[in-house]
């Protein structure tokens, strides 16, 4: 039975599967899948929604059985059905870190714990109090997730992240690629699980995911020649096909989490930010994730009854005239604390400068600008000169949101033509797994721009004044003890 919100689309004539690969992305609110031909064109797509469970600000989990196991299977079936014959390869991507416990058949026995959940934080019920700005603590989130899962259900057949659960559901192997394995911090040593650390936690290497070199085969689909690669990281897959390759490009993923990466010519390190090599030779990325993404924006829309998430209605006219550009309040968007650059789960959201004349559109516009202000803050902290924003993810479909980001940052926003960037990048990795590509050299040809949105001078000037207030307010007020 299909979900009532399930979406799939494909051509009237079915393309040959042997020329196509499939990328599947398990996101925070849905599984997205695309079938892509050898020229990087999407020939079929599917979306299978699921719930994100956050009953309190410090809890974030999935029903792992539905979101991590059944959802990917359903999405694969939908896009595979649009092809004439089996695809060449499949790769799963998802967020990091995550974990659940599974039985001998790979069926989840616990909720799927997601990044930022209190049960995987230093300030959790059994951990020491975390200090704001303790960036290093986030790097051990994967280890603490494993500790939680083992304590909840000791002696289980496996303790796997989302990628491993989904990949096992497709091919019987709980494979994760070498990029994903790095998200487990000190559990890893020289590209392998550290047996001594695992022994101290009461688990063995055989209970964890199988590490597969990037771009290599983990297994095959049942009764099919289609190869399956190790599960990868969503943000990494987004980067592969984004086109954000020149110094000063700012890749922004507008998903449930806002993720910001500035392309640099040389390796730099800044307190509070994360640095890593780009897939482009001799280029580097600096930035990190923020909670000012769709979880925040959609919450504001829901409480104000504002425009639907994918509304294409422009934000500048609407009931906000040009003369209203100065009549927008300022959000501190910390519904679940803030990650980069503060790394403080105790921060609270707040709205400043609100008066009785403001309507819902002004409050929603302020939430869009808050995302832009976070991007601007991270760019400024990097010390790099930005030239444009490359916007991907589901939120990039909202013209209103992208207009506000352009105004808030003073930068043009180039939206990608395929918003399911993580699934598209996973499909490119699947070409490497299938032996159709040997490296990332041609991935740039898969990057296509949807539209460019320029800052509006009047709105940008007003937003600049609001950004000064946003920065002056700082990280905001910590939550009470």
Backbone torsions as a table, in degrees:
resi	resn	phi	psi	omega
1	UNK	NA	134.6	-179.1
2	UNK	-86.6	153.3	175.2
3	UNK	-72.5	141.8	-177.9
4	UNK	-60.9	-24.5	-180.0
5	UNK	-98.5	5.7	-178.6
6	UNK	-63.3	139.3	-179.2
7	UNK	-128.3	138.3	172.7
8	UNK	-147.5	149.8	-179.9
9	UNK	-150.4	148.4	178.9
10	UNK	-163.6	174.2	-178.2
11	UNK	-74.4	163.0	178.6
12	UNK	-70.9	-29.5	173.7
13	UNK	-110.8	138.4	-173.6
14	UNK	-82.0	125.0	177.7
15	UNK	-73.3	155.0	179.7
16	UNK	-66.0	127.8	-177.1
17	UNK	-63.0	-32.4	-176.6
18	UNK	-63.3	-19.7	178.2
19	UNK	-92.4	-1.7	-172.8
20	UNK	-116.7	154.1	168.4
21	UNK	-126.0	161.7	-175.8
22	UNK	-123.0	132.2	172.7
23	UNK	-114.9	135.4	-179.8
24	UNK	-126.0	126.7	-179.8
25	UNK	-117.1	120.1	175.7
26	UNK	-89.5	100.3	-178.0
27	UNK	-92.7	-175.6	-177.0
28	UNK	-67.5	-35.2	-175.7
29	UNK	-119.8	-4.8	-179.1
30	UNK	-165.2	157.2	167.8
31	UNK	-95.2	124.5	177.5
32	UNK	-111.9	138.4	179.1
33	UNK	-135.2	143.3	174.8
34	UNK	-134.5	141.8	167.8
35	UNK	-103.4	130.4	-170.9
36	UNK	-128.3	136.0	179.4
37	UNK	-82.4	-177.7	-172.8
38	UNK	-74.0	-3.4	174.8
39	UNK	-105.7	8.4	177.0
40	UNK	83.1	16.5	179.0
41	UNK	-93.4	132.6	178.2
42	UNK	-75.3	121.4	-178.8
43	UNK	-106.1	-13.2	175.1
44	UNK	-160.3	148.3	178.8
45	UNK	-145.1	155.9	178.3
46	UNK	-147.2	153.1	176.4
47	UNK	-138.9	122.3	179.9
48	UNK	-118.9	105.7	-175.1
49	UNK	-71.0	155.0	169.7
50	UNK	-148.6	168.8	-177.3
51	UNK	-89.4	143.2	164.2
52	UNK	-100.6	130.1	-173.3
53	UNK	-103.1	113.4	-179.3
54	UNK	-140.7	71.5	-176.8
55	UNK	-67.3	-24.1	175.4
56	UNK	-134.5	162.4	-175.8
57	UNK	-60.9	-21.8	-175.7
58	UNK	-104.3	12.4	177.6
59	UNK	-118.3	134.0	177.8
60	UNK	-148.6	112.4	-177.0
61	UNK	-150.5	165.4	173.2
62	UNK	-114.6	158.3	159.9
63	UNK	-76.7	98.4	-170.5
64	UNK	-63.5	-29.8	178.7
65	UNK	-62.3	-45.0	-178.6
66	UNK	-79.3	-49.3	-171.4
67	UNK	-76.8	-36.8	-172.1
68	UNK	-99.2	-23.6	-176.0
69	UNK	-111.9	-57.8	-176.7
70	UNK	-74.8	-38.0	-179.7
71	UNK	-59.1	-51.0	177.8
72	UNK	-60.3	-38.1	177.5
73	UNK	-62.7	-43.7	-179.6
74	UNK	-66.1	-43.6	-179.9
75	UNK	-62.8	-41.0	177.9
76	UNK	-62.0	-43.1	-179.5
77	UNK	-62.2	-39.0	-178.1
78	UNK	-65.3	-47.5	-177.8
79	UNK	-77.3	-32.6	177.3
80	UNK	-62.9	-34.8	-179.9
81	UNK	-65.6	-17.0	179.0
82	UNK	-88.0	-3.3	-177.0
83	UNK	-104.5	153.3	174.9
84	UNK	-94.5	89.1	-178.7
85	UNK	101.4	168.8	-176.9
86	UNK	-68.8	146.1	176.7
87	UNK	-72.1	162.6	179.8
88	UNK	-73.3	-36.9	-176.7
89	UNK	-162.1	162.8	179.8
90	UNK	-139.3	139.7	171.6
91	UNK	-136.3	139.7	175.9
92	UNK	-97.6	141.8	169.1
93	UNK	-127.9	158.3	175.6
94	UNK	-166.2	178.4	-179.3
95	UNK	-74.9	162.6	175.9
96	UNK	-135.0	152.0	-13.7
97	UNK	-84.4	170.7	176.2
98	UNK	-158.6	165.2	177.8
99	UNK	-166.0	153.6	167.5
100	UNK	-150.8	170.8	172.6
101	UNK	-103.2	142.2	-178.2
102	UNK	-127.7	156.4	176.3
103	UNK	-88.0	-171.5	-175.4
104	UNK	-65.1	-16.3	177.6
105	UNK	-99.1	6.0	-179.6
106	UNK	80.2	15.0	-179.0
107	UNK	-88.8	126.0	-178.2
108	UNK	-60.3	138.7	178.4
109	UNK	-112.9	-8.5	178.9
110	UNK	-127.4	164.4	168.8
111	UNK	-59.3	156.2	175.7
112	UNK	-85.4	106.6	-177.5
113	UNK	-75.2	133.3	-177.7
114	UNK	-112.9	165.0	178.6
115	UNK	-49.0	139.7	174.8
116	UNK	86.1	-8.0	179.3
117	UNK	-66.2	140.7	-175.5
118	UNK	-59.7	-27.3	-178.3
119	UNK	-71.0	-9.9	178.4
120	UNK	-119.4	21.5	-179.3
121	UNK	-113.1	157.6	176.7
122	UNK	-61.5	-27.4	-178.3
123	UNK	-96.3	20.3	176.8
124	UNK	-68.2	179.9	-174.9
125	UNK	-56.1	-31.6	-175.6
126	UNK	-112.9	13.5	-176.5
127	UNK	-115.8	166.2	176.5
128	UNK	-68.2	160.3	179.2
129	UNK	-68.6	127.0	-179.7
130	UNK	-77.1	145.0	175.8
131	UNK	-93.0	134.5	174.3
132	UNK	-53.4	137.8	-179.6
133	UNK	87.4	2.8	-179.7
134	UNK	-79.2	77.7	-177.2
135	UNK	-61.2	-37.2	-178.0
136	UNK	-61.4	-28.3	179.7
137	UNK	-61.2	-34.9	179.8
138	UNK	-65.2	-29.7	-178.6
139	UNK	-68.9	-18.3	178.8
140	UNK	-102.0	13.0	-178.7
141	UNK	-61.5	-39.5	179.7
142	UNK	-61.9	-40.4	178.0
143	UNK	-63.4	-44.5	-178.8
144	UNK	-67.7	-32.0	174.6
145	UNK	-61.0	-43.9	179.2
146	UNK	-63.2	-43.6	178.7
147	UNK	-58.1	-41.9	179.4
148	UNK	-63.2	-48.1	-177.0
149	UNK	-62.2	-41.8	179.7
150	UNK	-66.1	-38.9	179.9
151	UNK	-69.5	-32.4	179.8
152	UNK	-73.5	-44.6	-178.6
153	UNK	-138.5	81.0	179.8
154	UNK	-67.0	151.8	173.8
155	UNK	75.3	18.7	178.3
156	UNK	-75.3	161.4	-179.1
157	UNK	-63.8	-33.8	-178.7
158	UNK	-153.8	155.4	173.4
159	UNK	-129.6	101.1	-167.3
160	UNK	-123.6	148.5	169.5
161	UNK	-77.7	172.3	-178.5
162	UNK	-52.9	-46.5	-176.6
163	UNK	-57.9	-40.2	-178.5
164	UNK	-70.3	-40.7	178.0
165	UNK	-60.3	-46.5	-177.1
166	UNK	-68.4	-42.8	-179.3
167	UNK	-65.9	-39.9	176.0
168	UNK	-62.2	-38.4	179.8
169	UNK	-62.4	-27.0	-178.7
170	UNK	-90.7	-40.6	-171.0
171	UNK	-131.0	0.4	177.5
172	UNK	84.8	3.3	178.9
173	UNK	-121.1	125.9	179.8
174	UNK	-80.9	64.1	-171.4
175	UNK	-86.2	136.6	168.9
176	UNK	-128.0	146.7	-179.8
177	UNK	-81.8	173.2	-174.8
178	UNK	-65.1	-26.8	177.0
179	UNK	-67.4	-44.8	-179.2
180	UNK	-64.6	-36.9	-177.2
181	UNK	-62.2	-27.8	-179.1
182	UNK	-66.1	-19.4	-178.8
183	UNK	-71.3	-6.4	-179.4
184	UNK	-97.7	15.0	168.1
185	UNK	52.3	-124.4	-173.0
186	UNK	-71.9	-4.6	172.5
187	UNK	-70.9	-15.9	-177.7
188	UNK	-105.8	147.9	174.9
189	UNK	-148.8	117.1	179.3
190	UNK	54.3	44.4	175.8
191	UNK	78.8	6.9	179.8
192	UNK	-130.8	160.3	172.3
193	UNK	-63.7	136.9	-179.9
194	UNK	-83.6	106.1	-175.8
195	UNK	-60.0	-35.7	-179.6
196	UNK	-66.5	-42.9	178.8
197	UNK	-65.7	-42.6	179.9
198	UNK	-61.9	-40.3	179.7
199	UNK	-60.7	-37.4	178.2
200	UNK	-66.3	-22.4	178.8
201	UNK	-95.9	-3.7	177.8
202	UNK	82.0	25.0	178.5
203	UNK	-131.2	165.0	178.1
204	UNK	-117.6	164.9	179.3
205	UNK	-58.8	-33.7	-179.2
206	UNK	-66.5	-17.0	177.8
207	UNK	-88.9	-7.0	-178.9
208	UNK	-104.2	174.7	-178.1
209	UNK	-63.6	152.4	176.0
210	UNK	-84.1	123.0	-178.4
211	UNK	-85.4	122.6	-178.2
212	UNK	-115.2	129.8	177.8
213	UNK	-53.6	144.2	-178.4
214	UNK	-54.5	128.2	178.0
215	UNK	82.6	7.6	-179.1
216	UNK	-106.2	163.9	-175.6
217	UNK	-79.2	131.1	172.1
218	UNK	-95.3	-36.4	-178.6
219	UNK	-176.8	-163.7	177.8
220	UNK	-133.3	155.4	173.6
221	UNK	-63.9	147.2	-179.6
222	UNK	-58.5	132.1	177.4
223	UNK	55.4	38.5	-176.6
224	UNK	-152.0	150.4	174.1
225	UNK	-81.6	-1.2	-176.5
226	UNK	-66.9	121.4	179.4
227	UNK	-84.8	152.2	-179.5
228	UNK	-124.0	131.4	177.8
229	UNK	-94.5	171.2	174.8
230	UNK	-65.2	144.3	-179.9
231	UNK	-63.9	142.9	-172.9
232	UNK	-120.5	-178.2	-177.9
233	UNK	-91.7	133.5	-177.3
234	UNK	-58.9	-45.9	-177.5
235	UNK	-65.4	-34.8	176.7
236	UNK	-64.7	-43.9	178.9
237	UNK	-65.2	-39.4	176.0
238	UNK	-57.3	-43.9	-176.8
239	UNK	-61.3	-39.6	-174.6
240	UNK	-55.1	-40.3	-170.8
241	UNK	-116.0	15.0	-174.8
242	UNK	-79.1	-29.2	-172.3
243	UNK	84.1	2.0	176.8
244	UNK	-84.4	85.7	-171.3
245	UNK	-125.5	-14.7	-177.4
246	UNK	-96.4	145.6	176.4
247	UNK	-53.3	132.5	-177.1
248	UNK	96.1	-13.7	170.2
249	UNK	-67.7	139.9	178.3
250	UNK	-120.0	106.7	177.2
251	UNK	-82.1	122.6	179.0
252	UNK	-124.5	122.9	178.1
253	UNK	-98.8	113.2	-178.2
254	UNK	-95.0	71.4	174.6
255	UNK	-105.9	-160.0	176.1
256	UNK	-55.7	-38.7	170.3
257	UNK	-101.6	141.7	173.3
258	UNK	-87.5	125.4	-179.5
259	UNK	-123.1	127.4	-173.3
260	UNK	-122.3	124.7	176.4
261	UNK	-131.7	124.5	177.0
262	UNK	-99.5	131.0	179.7
263	UNK	-80.8	130.8	-178.1
264	UNK	-124.3	155.6	178.4
265	UNK	-83.8	-20.7	-178.9
266	UNK	-140.7	162.4	-179.5
267	UNK	-71.6	123.9	175.3
268	UNK	-132.4	151.9	176.9
269	UNK	-127.2	133.8	180.0
270	UNK	-131.9	133.6	-179.5
271	UNK	-55.8	129.9	179.1
272	UNK	92.6	-18.3	179.8
273	UNK	-105.5	163.5	178.9
274	UNK	-112.7	140.3	178.3
275	UNK	-121.7	144.9	174.1
276	UNK	-160.6	160.3	-179.9
277	UNK	-68.0	145.0	174.4
278	UNK	-80.1	164.3	172.1
279	UNK	-73.5	-13.3	175.9
280	UNK	-86.8	129.5	-178.3
281	UNK	-55.4	137.9	175.2
282	UNK	64.5	23.1	174.6
283	UNK	-125.5	156.5	-175.5
284	UNK	-137.6	163.2	-179.1
285	UNK	-126.0	143.5	176.0
286	UNK	-141.3	139.4	-179.1
287	UNK	156.9	-133.0	179.1
288	UNK	153.9	179.1	-178.9
289	UNK	-86.6	152.2	176.9
290	UNK	-135.6	155.2	177.3
291	UNK	-85.3	9.2	-179.6
292	UNK	-90.2	38.3	179.6
293	UNK	-100.6	-149.9	-172.9
294	UNK	-68.7	-26.2	175.5
295	UNK	-60.0	-38.6	177.4
296	UNK	-75.1	-52.0	-176.0
297	UNK	-60.8	-43.8	-179.8
298	UNK	-66.8	-32.6	175.6
299	UNK	-64.2	-43.5	178.3
300	UNK	-61.8	-43.6	178.1
301	UNK	-60.4	-40.2	-177.1
302	UNK	-67.6	-39.6	-176.8
303	UNK	-80.8	-18.9	177.6
304	UNK	-102.2	-3.5	-173.2
305	UNK	56.7	38.7	-177.9
306	UNK	-77.3	-171.8	-175.8
307	UNK	-60.3	150.1	176.9
308	UNK	-61.4	157.2	-171.8
309	UNK	-56.6	-42.3	-175.2
310	UNK	-100.8	19.7	177.1
311	UNK	-58.4	136.5	177.7
312	UNK	-99.1	7.9	177.8
313	UNK	-65.6	130.7	-178.4
314	UNK	-66.8	148.5	-176.7
315	UNK	-87.5	-25.5	-172.4
316	UNK	-73.8	-47.7	173.1
317	UNK	-71.8	-93.8	-178.3
318	UNK	43.7	-135.1	173.1
319	UNK	-96.5	11.5	174.6
320	UNK	-106.1	101.4	179.6
321	UNK	-78.8	168.6	179.5
322	UNK	-55.6	-35.5	179.8
323	UNK	-69.2	-13.5	180.0
324	UNK	-90.2	3.3	-175.2
325	UNK	-58.9	-26.3	178.3
326	UNK	-90.2	-1.2	-174.1
327	UNK	-106.8	56.3	178.7
328	UNK	-130.5	131.5	177.6
329	UNK	-76.0	-177.8	-176.8
330	UNK	-125.4	124.8	175.9
331	UNK	-93.8	140.7	156.6
332	UNK	-99.6	111.4	-162.6
333	UNK	-90.1	48.8	-169.6
334	UNK	-106.9	63.5	178.3
335	UNK	-65.9	-30.6	-179.9
336	UNK	-124.1	39.6	-172.7
337	UNK	72.3	-168.0	177.6
338	UNK	-136.0	143.1	178.7
339	UNK	-90.2	-103.1	-179.4
340	UNK	-74.9	134.7	0.8
341	UNK	-98.3	1.1	-172.2
342	UNK	-86.4	-32.0	-179.6
343	UNK	52.0	51.4	-176.0
344	UNK	-131.2	103.2	-178.5
345	UNK	-72.1	-7.6	-176.2
346	UNK	-91.4	-2.6	-178.4
347	UNK	-71.0	151.5	179.5
348	UNK	-116.5	153.9	174.0
349	UNK	-78.0	153.2	175.3
350	UNK	-156.4	155.7	-178.4
351	UNK	-120.8	129.3	-172.8
352	UNK	-121.0	141.2	176.2
353	UNK	82.0	21.8	-178.9
354	UNK	-84.1	138.6	174.3
355	UNK	-138.5	176.2	-170.9
356	UNK	-66.5	-18.7	-179.3
357	UNK	-84.0	-10.7	179.1
358	UNK	-75.8	141.1	175.3
359	UNK	-111.8	-178.9	-178.6
360	UNK	-57.6	-37.3	-178.0
361	UNK	-61.5	-37.8	179.7
362	UNK	-67.7	-37.7	-179.6
363	UNK	-69.9	-39.9	177.2
364	UNK	-66.9	-44.2	177.0
365	UNK	-56.5	-39.7	178.9
366	UNK	-62.7	-34.4	178.5
367	UNK	-68.9	-39.0	176.0
368	UNK	-62.2	-44.5	-180.0
369	UNK	-63.4	-35.0	179.9
370	UNK	-58.6	-40.4	174.8
371	UNK	-59.7	-44.6	178.2
372	UNK	-62.5	-38.7	179.8
373	UNK	-66.2	-38.2	177.3
374	UNK	-63.4	-43.5	177.3
375	UNK	-59.9	-46.9	-179.2
376	UNK	-61.6	-41.8	179.0
377	UNK	-60.0	-45.3	-177.6
378	UNK	-67.9	-38.3	176.9
379	UNK	-63.2	-46.1	-179.3
380	UNK	-62.9	-39.9	179.5
381	UNK	-67.2	-28.2	178.6
382	UNK	-68.5	-23.1	-177.7
383	UNK	78.4	7.6	-177.9
384	UNK	-97.4	154.6	178.2
385	UNK	-91.0	114.6	-178.6
386	UNK	-84.7	147.2	179.1
387	UNK	-116.4	-28.8	178.9
388	UNK	-166.2	162.0	172.2
389	UNK	-106.2	131.5	171.6
390	UNK	-103.3	111.9	-172.4
391	UNK	-102.2	128.2	177.1
392	UNK	-136.0	177.4	-176.0
393	UNK	90.9	165.7	-175.7
394	UNK	-58.1	-35.5	-179.5
395	UNK	-65.2	-21.0	-179.4
396	UNK	-67.5	-12.2	176.7
397	UNK	-74.9	-18.6	-178.3
398	UNK	-82.7	107.2	179.0
399	UNK	-60.9	-39.8	-179.7
400	UNK	-58.9	-44.1	-179.4
401	UNK	-65.9	-45.1	-177.6
402	UNK	-67.1	-35.3	175.6
403	UNK	-61.4	-45.1	-179.2
404	UNK	-64.7	-37.7	178.6
405	UNK	-66.1	-41.6	176.8
406	UNK	-59.7	-44.8	-179.6
407	UNK	-67.1	-40.8	-175.5
408	UNK	-70.7	-30.1	-178.1
409	UNK	-100.1	-19.1	-174.5
410	UNK	73.4	17.3	-177.2
411	UNK	-117.8	146.8	172.1
412	UNK	-67.1	146.4	179.0
413	UNK	-113.7	117.9	174.2
414	UNK	-100.1	112.3	177.7
415	UNK	-84.2	144.8	178.6
416	UNK	-76.2	153.6	-178.8
417	UNK	-72.8	-28.1	180.0
418	UNK	-115.3	102.2	-175.7
419	UNK	-68.4	-19.5	177.6
420	UNK	-81.5	59.4	-171.8
421	UNK	-61.2	-38.5	-179.5
422	UNK	-66.1	-40.9	177.7
423	UNK	-67.0	-38.8	178.3
424	UNK	-63.7	-44.9	177.6
425	UNK	-63.6	-36.5	176.7
426	UNK	-64.4	-36.3	177.2
427	UNK	-65.1	-34.2	175.8
428	UNK	-68.5	-42.6	175.6
429	UNK	-58.0	-35.8	179.0
430	UNK	-63.4	-30.3	175.1
431	UNK	-66.1	-38.2	176.4
432	UNK	-66.2	-41.2	179.1
433	UNK	-62.2	-37.2	-178.6
434	UNK	-81.3	-0.3	179.9
435	UNK	79.7	14.4	-179.5
436	UNK	-88.0	-18.4	174.1
437	UNK	-136.7	149.1	179.9
438	UNK	-105.6	-15.7	-179.9
439	UNK	-158.0	-168.4	-176.6
440	UNK	-91.7	10.6	-170.0
441	UNK	-58.1	-40.8	-175.6
442	UNK	-95.0	3.7	-177.1
443	UNK	-63.6	-25.8	179.2
444	UNK	-61.8	-27.4	179.7
445	UNK	-71.6	-13.8	176.5
446	UNK	-85.4	-9.8	-178.0
447	UNK	-85.3	119.3	-179.7
448	UNK	-132.7	138.5	-178.3
449	UNK	-89.2	135.3	176.4
450	UNK	-80.6	-61.7	176.8
451	UNK	-154.1	159.7	176.2
452	UNK	-108.6	134.3	177.3
453	UNK	-118.9	119.1	-178.7
454	UNK	-93.1	151.6	174.4
455	UNK	-63.4	143.3	173.2
456	UNK	-89.3	124.3	-172.4
457	UNK	-53.8	-45.6	-177.1
458	UNK	-66.9	-45.3	-179.7
459	UNK	-68.6	-37.0	-179.6
460	UNK	-65.3	-39.3	179.2
461	UNK	-63.9	-42.2	179.1
462	UNK	-68.1	-40.4	179.1
463	UNK	-64.7	-32.9	178.2
464	UNK	-62.2	-39.3	177.6
465	UNK	-66.4	-38.4	178.3
466	UNK	-68.2	-33.4	178.5
467	UNK	-63.9	-36.0	177.6
468	UNK	-61.3	-39.9	176.3
469	UNK	-67.4	-43.2	178.3
470	UNK	-54.2	-46.4	179.8
471	UNK	-70.2	-39.7	-179.7
472	UNK	-63.4	-33.9	179.3
473	UNK	-70.1	-18.9	176.1
474	UNK	68.3	-154.3	-178.4
475	UNK	-74.0	-4.7	176.8
476	UNK	91.7	-163.2	-173.6
477	UNK	-99.3	127.3	176.5
478	UNK	-64.2	155.2	177.1
479	UNK	-68.6	149.2	178.3
480	UNK	-67.7	151.4	178.5
481	UNK	-68.5	NA	NA
